[in-house]
């Protein structure tokens, strides 16, 4: 029987009464619908299958003594009633079919592997750091009728695993996984036991929890260090930070580092015994004037993982910066070309290093220098500036030196004038009319002009793109064009296949916007052959019969004349294409007929013998007479007459007997003219139908079978 959340089993006493029921909890929102009994894992013991109104069933495997293992849920659609079991796939295991509410259909679930995990989570409680707990077990069961294949089992975090499960868990079998806990630090620790298998919902997870106590502790003193004023780029005297391990187990120290303008050395890494102390020495080397800050970070295995000490110091410096010019003028310069450099000196007339953080220019100017990052007192360095205008007209910019001196950044005004070539094309694109595949079009040209005020350098003219091979340059501009000059680029279009063909003419120059791109378009026209709809591609005929095929020619935009030919017909037959020449209008499909006329064999009543011995035509005539007389002798219609002249007939036959073998040398009758015809040979043949028009040719094949 079922309740709203449990199934209750009452064992019979054998007298019509029952023992007290054992209740098996199946979930607070199970909404149990029905119970089915069957051996679902094939162990010979009855199990229970409890249907739920949700999307699952619960299986309780029987122990054979009236008790059952904890339930395992299996998905079974949105089932509400109509549960039934049976071996639907003939594998010997019970399967399940239910009414599916959500899909208004029957839901069938075959007996597949199922993973049962008990318990669903392990809690190890409190465990001393550095020590291992007693292992806890997780039972893995397969309450199904199919083998469960376990691929991998892993444990994460501070948890260890001993795998007692085989790679394959038989139906109804179970195995144990042993998990241990060995914390490395104080505090809560979590992990996951992961099981990958072939059951639905893989991988399965078991949560792992534990708490570590009694680990090392770490304390850094003081919590901050402040250094006296220090000359820039000089090191201070060391200050001390003490690290103490107030715990009872060793403290593992993985790293001690200082950030900013501070450095640290220590005697603490790699470990510090319980109750011990170590010393960290910190120095300050300011890289610039002013307040400098940093952090001393101690990384260890104590709680929180790291300790920090704040570091502060003040850098002192009195550098100065002086530039040898206040401005640089470059005059006229062609766009995209670089001028000769102009130089300026940077001097530090101060008494402390000049820390140079950047030397930069703005506008169409570039800078190069030999200045170090720190320019010593009364030292100098050289800065070179060049001008590369990107556009025509007057250009302005500035040179800026950013440093630690008063008045930073120091600046110099920069000026120059750019002159530029300018590309002008007579057409933004070239479009070729429809062209037969393989046939070159007429030439099209465009004019390239230099409308700028500087020489135009043409470094390349090329056709690119997926169909670039269909467009070819007949002439191209090259070298240099003076202001106001022009040249022509000519192309032809020779399509390699039918349809739209696209490419790009790229003209590479020293003008702005290079390379200039000119789209190229054209259309290739080409016809195609196919067996007409409803017409056979293979026919079987007897010798003497005719085979007729129908082929459709699609113009594909082509306007031309196409000639047909047929090859491959068997001997003793003729193959004709009608019409043999077809004009195409580019649009209308044309159908042609292929007719193959075979020849039937014919038999001769006799063969005219060849008379040996040089009798020639008279001998041949004689033999013909002899044979006719012989036939008359044997024919019934003239039998009376020949009976009256039987001697003549016999004499004639005797004469034929003597003449036929005896004349000439060797006594053999040669073969004379044959009066029979063999006809078209039996066999399978492939006909090749070819249509050709100038450079374009296409073929299709037909199959002909000649059978008796």
C-alpha positions in Angstrom: 0.0 0.0 0.0 1.1 3.6 -0.4 0.7 6.9 1.5 1.3 10.4 0.0 5.1 10.0 0.5 5.8 6.4 1.4 5.2 2.8 0.5 4.2 0.4 3.3 4.8 -3.4 3.1 2.7 -5.7 5.4 3.9 -9.3 5.4 1.1 -11.9 5.6 0.9 -14.4 8.6 -0.7 -17.1 6.4 -4.1 -16.9 8.1 -5.5 -13.9 6.3 -3.9 -11.4 8.7 -0.8 -9.3 8.3 2.2 -8.3 10.4 2.8 -4.6 11.2 3.9 -2.7 8.1 7.4 -1.5 7.3 7.3 2.0 5.8 9.8 3.2 3.1 10.0 6.9 2.6 10.0 8.0 -1.1 10.0 11.9 -0.9 7.9 14.6 0.6 6.2 15.4 -2.7 6.1 11.9 -4.3 2.3 11.8 -4.8 2.4 8.0 -5.2 0.0 6.6 -7.8 0.5 2.8 -8.1 2.7 -0.2 -7.2 4.1 -2.8 -9.5 5.9 -6.0 -8.4 8.6 -7.7 -10.5 12.2 -8.9 -10.6 13.6 -5.7 -12.0 17.3 -6.5 -11.5 17.2 -10.1 -12.4 18.4 -11.5 -9.1 15.4 -13.8 -8.6 14.0 -11.7 -5.8 10.8 -9.6 -6.1 11.2 -5.9 -6.2 8.8 -3.0 -5.9 8.2 -0.3 -8.6 6.2 2.7 -7.3 4.7 5.1 -9.8 4.7 8.8 -9.0 2.6 11.6 -10.5 5.7 13.5 -11.3 8.2 12.4 -13.9 9.8 9.4 -12.2 9.3 6.0 -10.7 10.9 4.6 -7.5 12.5 1.1 -7.5 12.9 -0.7 -4.2 15.1 -3.8 -4.6 14.0 -6.7 -2.5 16.3 -8.6 -0.1 14.2 -11.8 -0.4 13.1 -11.6 3.2 10.3 -9.1 3.0 12.5 -6.1 3.4 13.8 -3.7 0.7 16.8 -1.5 0.0 16.4 2.3 -0.1 14.5 3.6 -3.2 16.2 4.7 -6.4 14.4 7.1 -8.7 14.2 6.6 -12.5 12.8 9.2 -15.0 9.6 8.0 -16.7 7.9 10.9 -18.4 4.9 12.9 -17.0 3.1 9.7 -15.9 -0.2 9.8 -14.0 -1.7 6.3 -14.5 -1.6 3.2 -16.7 1.6 1.7 -15.5 2.6 -1.7 -17.0 5.8 -3.8 -17.1 7.1 -6.3 -19.6 10.2 -7.4 -21.6 9.5 -5.1 -24.5 12.9 -5.5 -26.2 13.5 -9.2 -25.5 16.7 -8.8 -23.5 15.3 -10.7 -20.5 14.9 -7.6 -18.3 11.7 -6.0 -17.3 10.9 -2.7 -19.0 8.2 -0.1 -18.1 5.5 1.7 -20.1 3.3 4.4 -18.7 0.8 7.0 -20.0 2.7 10.3 -20.5 0.5 13.3 -19.5 2.7 16.0 -21.0 3.0 14.5 -24.5 -0.4 12.7 -24.5 1.4 9.5 -25.5 2.8 6.3 -24.1 6.2 6.6 -22.5 8.4 3.5 -22.7 11.6 3.2 -20.7 13.8 0.2 -21.3 15.7 -1.5 -18.5 18.9 0.6 -18.5 21.7 0.8 -15.9 20.8 2.7 -12.7 23.3 4.1 -10.1 22.2 3.9 -6.5 24.4 5.9 -4.1 24.1 5.6 -0.4 24.6 7.9 1.4 24.3 11.0 -0.8 26.9 12.8 1.2 29.7 12.2 3.7 30.4 14.4 6.7 33.8 13.7 8.4 33.4 16.2 11.3 36.5 17.6 13.0 39.9 16.3 12.0 43.4 17.4 13.1 45.5 19.2 10.5 48.1 16.9 9.1 46.3 13.7 10.2 44.0 11.4 8.2 40.5 10.4 9.4 39.0 7.0 9.5 37.5 6.2 6.0 33.8 6.4 5.3 32.1 4.3 2.7 29.7 5.1 -0.1 27.8 2.1 -1.5 27.3 2.0 -5.2 24.5 -0.3 -6.4 22.9 -1.2 -9.8 19.2 -1.9 -9.2 18.6 -2.5 -12.9 18.6 -5.4 -15.3 21.5 -3.9 -17.4 25.3 -3.8 -16.6 26.6 -0.6 -15.1 29.9 0.5 -16.6 32.0 2.7 -14.3 34.5 4.8 -16.2 36.1 7.0 -13.5 35.7 7.7 -9.8 37.5 10.8 -8.4 37.6 12.8 -5.1 38.5 16.5 -4.9 39.8 18.7 -2.2 41.5 17.3 0.9 39.8 13.9 0.4 41.3 10.7 -0.7 39.7 7.7 -2.5 40.0 4.0 -2.4 38.0 2.5 -5.2 36.5 -0.9 -4.5 34.2 -1.0 -7.5 34.8 -3.0 -10.7 34.7 -1.5 -14.1 31.4 -3.2 -14.7 28.8 -3.7 -12.0 26.4 -6.5 -12.8 22.6 -6.0 -12.5 21.6 -6.2 -8.8 25.2 -6.0 -7.6 26.8 -3.3 -5.4 30.3 -2.2 -4.4 31.9 0.2 -2.0 34.0 3.4 -2.3 36.2 4.3 0.6 36.9 8.0 1.3 39.3 9.6 3.7 39.8 13.2 5.0 43.3 14.7 5.6 43.0 18.5 6.2 46.0 20.7 5.5 44.7 23.8 7.2 42.2 25.0 9.8 38.6 25.6 8.8 35.9 24.0 6.8 36.9 21.9 3.8 34.6 20.7 1.0 35.0 18.3 -1.9 33.1 16.1 -4.3 33.1 12.4 -5.1 32.5 12.2 -8.9 31.3 8.9 -10.6 31.2 8.8 -14.4 29.3 5.8 -15.8 26.8 4.8 -18.5 23.7 5.4 -16.4 21.3 8.3 -17.1 22.4 11.5 -15.5 26.1 10.7 -15.5 28.2 11.8 -13.8 26.8 11.3 -10.3 28.0 13.2 -7.3 28.4 12.7 -3.5 29.2 15.8 -1.4 32.2 15.6 1.0 32.6 17.8 4.1 35.0 18.1 6.9 36.7 20.6 9.3 40.4 20.9 10.1 41.7 22.1 13.4 45.1 22.4 15.2 47.0 23.8 12.1 49.8 26.3 12.1 49.2 30.0 12.9 51.2 33.0 11.6 51.7 36.5 12.9 53.7 39.2 11.3 55.0 42.2 13.3 55.0 45.1 12.8 51.9 45.5 10.6 53.5 48.4 8.7 57.0 49.9 7.9 57.7 53.6 7.2 61.1 54.5 5.7 62.9 57.9 6.0 63.4 60.1 2.9 65.7 58.4 0.5 67.6 59.6 -2.6 66.0 58.3 -5.8 67.7 55.1 -7.0 69.6 54.6 -3.8 68.9 51.8 -1.3 67.9 52.5 2.3 69.1 50.6 5.4 67.1 47.4 6.0 64.1 47.4 8.4 62.9 44.1 10.1 59.6 42.3 10.1 59.2 39.3 12.4 57.1 36.3 11.4 56.0 34.0 14.3 54.3 30.6 14.1 52.2 30.4 17.2 50.8 27.0 16.3 52.0 23.5 17.3 52.7 22.2 13.8 55.1 23.5 11.2 54.1 26.6 9.1 54.7 26.1 5.4 55.9 29.4 3.9 55.7 29.3 0.1 56.6 32.9 -0.8 57.6 36.3 0.7 57.7 39.2 -1.7 57.6 43.0 -1.6 55.9 45.2 -4.2 56.7 48.7 -5.5 60.1 50.3 -4.7 60.7 47.8 -1.9 62.7 44.5 -1.7 62.7 41.7 0.9 65.1 38.9 2.0 64.2 36.3 4.6 65.1 33.2 6.5 61.5 31.9 6.7 61.0 29.9 3.4 60.2 27.0 3.1 58.9 26.3 6.6 58.8 27.6 10.2 58.5 25.1 13.2 55.7 25.4 15.7 56.5 28.2 18.2 59.4 29.5 16.2 60.1 32.9 14.7 62.0 34.2 11.6 63.3 37.5 10.3 62.4 39.4 7.1 64.6 42.3 6.0 63.0 45.0 3.9 64.8 47.8 2.0 63.5 50.9 0.1 65.0 52.1 -3.2 62.7 54.8 -4.6 62.5 55.0 -8.4 61.0 58.5 -8.3 60.6 61.4 -5.9 57.6 61.6 -3.6 55.7 59.1 -1.5 56.2 55.5 -2.5 54.1 52.7 -1.3 54.2 48.9 -1.4 53.1 45.7 0.4 55.1 42.9 1.9 53.1 39.7 1.3 53.8 36.5 3.2 52.1 33.4 1.7 51.8 30.3 3.9 49.4 27.5 4.9 47.9 29.2 7.9 44.3 30.3 8.0 43.5 33.1 5.5 46.5 31.9 3.4 48.7 35.1 3.6 49.8 38.0 5.7 50.6 41.6 4.6 52.7 44.5 5.9 52.1 48.0 4.6 55.3 49.7 3.3 55.8 53.5 2.9 58.7 55.7 1.9 59.6 59.0 0.3 61.9 59.5 -2.6 64.0 62.6 -2.8 65.4 64.0 -6.1 66.2 67.5 -7.7 66.6 66.9 -11.4 66.1 69.5 -14.2 65.3 69.2 -17.9 66.5 71.5 -20.7 65.9 71.2 -24.5 68.3 72.8 -27.0 65.5 74.2 -29.3 61.9 75.5 -28.8 60.7 74.4 -32.3 61.5 72.4 -35.4 60.3 73.2 -39.0 60.5 70.6 -41.7 59.2 72.4 -44.8 57.6 70.5 -47.8 57.5 66.7 -47.7 55.7 64.3 -50.0 52.9 62.4 -48.3 53.9 58.9 -47.1 57.6 59.7 -47.4 59.9 60.4 -44.5 62.1 63.5 -44.2 65.6 63.6 -43.0 65.7 63.7 -39.2 66.3 66.9 -37.2 67.9 66.6 -33.7 67.6 68.3 -30.4 69.6 67.8 -27.1 68.0 67.0 -23.8 70.2 68.0 -20.8 69.8 67.4 -17.1 71.4 70.4 -15.4 70.2 69.3 -12.0 71.9 67.4 -9.2 69.7 64.3 -9.2 68.9 61.7 -11.8 66.3 62.8 -14.3 63.8 60.0 -14.6 62.4 60.0 -18.1 59.1 58.2 -18.3 58.3 59.0 -22.0 59.5 60.9 -25.0 56.7 61.2 -27.5 55.5 63.2 -30.5 52.0 64.1 -31.8 50.9 64.6 -35.4 52.7 63.1 -38.5 56.0 63.1 -36.7 58.2 60.2 -35.4 60.8 60.2 -32.7 64.0 58.2 -31.9 66.5 58.9 -29.1 69.4 57.6 -27.1 68.1 58.9 -23.8 68.3 56.4 -20.9 65.4 56.0 -18.5 67.4 57.8 -15.9 69.6 60.7 -17.1 72.3 61.5 -14.6 73.1 65.0 -13.3 74.6 67.3 -15.9 74.3 64.5 -18.5 72.8 64.9 -22.1 71.2 62.8 -24.7 70.0 63.3 -28.3 66.5 63.2 -29.6 65.8 62.9 -33.4 62.5 63.8 -35.0 61.4 63.0 -38.6 58.3 64.1 -40.6 56.0 61.7 -42.6 52.9 63.5 -43.6 49.8 61.5 -44.1 47.8 64.2 -45.8 48.6 67.3 -47.9 48.8 70.8 -46.4 50.4 72.2 -43.3 50.9 69.8 -40.4 51.6 70.7 -36.8 52.6 68.6 -33.8 54.8 68.6 -30.7 57.6 66.8 -29.0 57.0 66.1 -25.3 59.5 64.9 -22.7 57.8 63.6 -19.6 60.1 63.2 -16.5 60.4 64.0 -12.8 61.7 67.5 -13.3 59.8 70.7 -12.6 57.7 71.8 -15.5 57.3 68.3 -16.9 56.4 67.7 -19.7 58.9 69.8 -21.6 57.7 70.5 -25.2 58.9 71.6 -28.6 56.6 72.8 -31.5 56.8 70.8 -34.8 55.7 72.0 -38.2 55.8 70.7 -41.8 53.8 70.7 -45.1 52.7 67.6 -46.9 52.4 67.2 -50.6 50.4 64.3 -51.9 49.6 62.4 -55.1 45.9 61.8 -55.7 44.4 58.9 -57.6 41.4 59.4 -59.9 39.7 56.5 -61.8 37.5 57.0 -64.8 35.2 54.2 -63.6 34.3 52.9 -60.2 33.6 49.4 -61.6 33.8 47.4 -64.8 30.9 45.1 -65.9 31.3 42.7 -68.8 28.3 41.4 -70.8 27.3 37.8 -71.0 30.1 35.7 -72.5 30.3 32.1 -73.6 32.5 30.0 -71.4 36.1 29.8 -72.7 35.6 32.7 -75.2 37.3 36.0 -74.5 35.3 39.2 -74.5 36.2 42.5 -76.1 38.6 44.7 -74.1 37.4 47.2 -71.6 39.6 50.0 -70.2 39.6 52.6 -67.4 41.9 55.6 -67.0 44.0 56.2 -63.9 45.0 59.9 -63.3 47.2 61.7 -60.8 45.2 64.7 -59.7 47.5 65.5 -56.7 50.6 67.7 -56.3 53.3 65.0 -56.0 54.4 62.1 -58.1 52.2 59.0 -58.0 54.2 55.8 -57.6 52.3 52.7 -59.0 53.7 49.6 -57.4 51.2 47.1 -58.5 48.1 46.4 -60.7 46.6 43.0 -60.2 43.3 41.1 -60.4 42.3 39.3 -57.2 39.3 37.4 -55.9 37.7 34.0 -56.2 37.1 34.4 -60.0 40.3 36.3 -60.7 41.4 33.8 -63.4 38.3 34.8 -65.5 39.6 38.4 -65.9 43.0 39.1 -67.5 45.0 42.3 -67.8 45.8 43.2 -71.3 47.8 46.4 -70.4 48.5 48.1 -67.1 50.0 51.2 -65.7 53.4 51.0 -64.1 56.2 53.2 -62.7 55.4 56.7 -61.8 52.8 59.3 -62.9 53.6 63.0 -62.6 50.9 65.4 -61.3 48.3 65.8 -64.0 49.4 62.7 -66.0 47.2 59.6 -66.7 47.5 56.0 -68.0 45.1 53.2 -69.0 44.4 49.8 -67.6 42.7 47.3 -70.0 41.1 43.9 -69.2 39.3 41.1 -71.0 36.8 38.6 -69.6 37.1 34.9 -70.4 34.7 33.0 -68.1 35.8 29.5 -67.0 32.3 28.4 -65.9 28.7 29.6 -66.2 27.0 32.1 -64.0 28.0 35.3 -62.3 31.8 35.8 -62.0 33.3 38.4 -59.6 36.8 39.7 -59.1 38.5 42.9 -58.0 41.1 45.0 -59.8 43.6 46.3 -57.2 45.8 49.2 -58.0 48.6 49.8 -55.4 50.1 53.3 -55.2 51.6 55.7 -52.7 48.3 57.7 -52.7 45.9 57.7 -49.8 43.4 54.9 -49.7 45.8 52.5 -51.6 45.1 50.0 -52.9 42.3 51.3 -55.0 39.7 48.6 -55.7 37.6 48.4 -58.8 34.9 45.6 -58.7 34.9 43.4 -61.9 31.7 41.5 -62.9 30.7 39.3 -65.8 28.4 36.4 -66.6 29.5 33.2 -68.1 27.0 31.4 -70.3 27.1 27.6 -70.9 24.6 25.0 -71.9 24.0 21.8 -70.0 22.8 18.3 -71.1 20.5 16.0 -69.2 18.2 13.1 -70.0 14.7 14.5 -70.5 12.2 14.1 -67.7 10.3 10.8 -68.2 12.9 9.5 -70.6 15.0 6.4 -69.7 18.8 6.6 -69.4 19.0 2.8 -70.1 17.1 0.7 -72.6 17.0 -3.0 -73.6 16.2 -4.1 -77.2 16.5 -7.2 -79.3 18.5 -7.3 -82.5 16.5 -5.5 -85.2 14.7 -3.2 -82.7 15.2 0.5 -82.3 16.0 2.3 -79.0 14.9 5.9 -78.6 16.3 8.3 -75.9 15.4 11.9 -75.3 17.9 14.5 -74.1 17.2 18.1 -73.0 19.7 20.9 -73.7 19.4 23.9 -71.3 20.9 27.1 -72.9 22.0 28.6 -69.5 22.0 32.0 -71.1 24.0 30.9 -74.1 23.1 32.1 -77.6 25.0 30.0 -80.1 24.8 26.9 -82.3 25.4 23.5 -80.9 26.4 20.3 -82.9 25.6 16.8 -81.7 27.5 13.6 -82.2 27.0 10.0 -81.0 29.7 7.5 -80.2 29.8 4.0 -78.7 27.0 2.3 -80.7 27.5 -1.4 -81.3 28.5 -2.9 -84.7 25.6 -3.6 -86.9 23.7 -0.6 -85.7 23.3 3.1 -86.4 23.0 6.0 -83.9 21.4 9.3 -85.0 20.7 12.5 -83.1 17.9 14.6 -84.3 18.2 17.4 -84.9 22.0 17.2 -85.2 22.4 21.0 -85.0 20.5 23.1 -82.5 20.4 27.0 -82.3 20.2 28.3 -78.7 18.4 31.6 -77.8 19.8 31.7 -74.2 16.5 30.8 -72.5 14.4 28.1 -74.2 15.4 24.5 -73.5 15.7 22.2 -76.6 14.9 18.5 -76.7 16.8 16.2 -79.1 16.1 12.5 -79.9 18.8 9.9 -80.0 17.8 6.8 -82.1 19.8 3.6 -82.2 18.7 1.2 -84.9 20.0 -2.4 -84.4 20.1 -5.2 -87.1 18.5 -8.6 -86.8 20.5 -11.6 -87.9 19.4 -13.5 -91.2 20.2 -17.1 -92.2 21.2 -18.4 -95.8 19.6 -21.5 -97.2 23.0 -22.6 -98.4 26.5 -21.2 -99.1 27.9 -21.1 -102.6 31.0 -23.3 -102.6 34.3 -22.2 -104.1 35.3 -24.5 -106.8 39.0 -25.4 -106.7 41.1 -26.2 -109.7 40.8 -23.0 -111.6 37.2 -23.4 -113.0 36.5 -19.8 -112.3 33.0 -18.4 -113.0 32.0 -21.5 -115.1 32.8 -23.8 -112.2 30.7 -21.7 -109.9 27.8 -21.8 -112.3 28.3 -25.6 -112.6 28.1 -26.0 -108.9 25.0 -24.0 -108.7 23.3 -26.2 -111.3 24.4 -29.3 -109.5 23.0 -28.2 -106.2 19.7 -27.2 -107.8 19.4 -30.5 -109.5 20.1 -32.2 -106.2 17.3 -30.3 -104.6 14.9 -31.2 -107.4 15.7 -34.9 -106.9 14.8 -34.6 -103.2 11.8 -32.4 -103.8 8.4 -34.1 -103.9 6.8 -31.9 -106.5 9.0 -33.2 -109.3 9.6 -36.7 -108.0 7.8 -38.5 -110.8 9.8 -36.9 -113.5 13.1 -37.6 -111.8 12.0 -41.1 -111.1 11.7 -41.5 -114.8 15.2 -40.1 -115.1 16.7 -41.5 -112.0 19.9 -42.3 -113.7 20.3 -38.7 -114.7 19.8 -37.5 -111.1 22.2 -40.1 -109.8 24.7 -39.2 -112.4 24.4 -35.5 -111.5 24.9 -36.3 -107.9 27.9 -38.5 -108.7 29.4 -35.7 -110.8 29.0 -33.2 -107.9 30.6 -35.7 -105.6 33.6 -36.0 -107.9 33.9 -32.3 -108.6 33.5 -31.0 -105.2 36.3 -32.7 -103.3 38.5 -33.6 -106.3 39.3 -30.4 -108.1 42.4 -28.3 -107.3 45.0 -29.4 -104.8 44.1 -30.7 -101.5 40.5 -31.8 -101.9 38.9 -29.0 -99.8 35.9 -26.8 -100.7 36.7 -23.2 -100.1 34.2 -20.8 -98.6 32.3 -18.8 -101.2 30.0 -15.8 -100.8 27.9 -15.9 -97.6 24.2 -15.3 -98.0 23.6 -14.8 -94.2 23.9 -11.7 -91.9 24.9 -11.9 -88.2 23.0 -8.7 -87.0 23.9 -6.5 -84.0 25.9 -8.4 -81.4 24.3 -9.1 -78.0 25.8 -7.1 -75.1 25.8 -4.0 -73.0 26.9 -0.7 -74.6 27.6 2.9 -73.4 26.6 5.6 -75.8 28.4 9.0 -75.4 26.3 11.9 -76.7 28.4 15.0 -77.2 27.3 18.6 -77.8 29.9 21.1 -78.9 29.9 24.8 -79.7 33.2 26.5 -80.4 35.2 26.2 -77.1 32.4 24.5 -75.2 31.7 20.8 -75.2 29.6 18.7 -72.9 28.7 15.0 -73.0 26.3 12.6 -71.4 26.1 8.9 -71.4 23.2 6.4 -72.2 23.2 2.7 -71.7 22.0 0.2 -74.3 21.5 -3.5 -73.7 21.0 -5.8 -76.7 19.5 -9.1 -75.7 18.1 -12.1 -77.7 
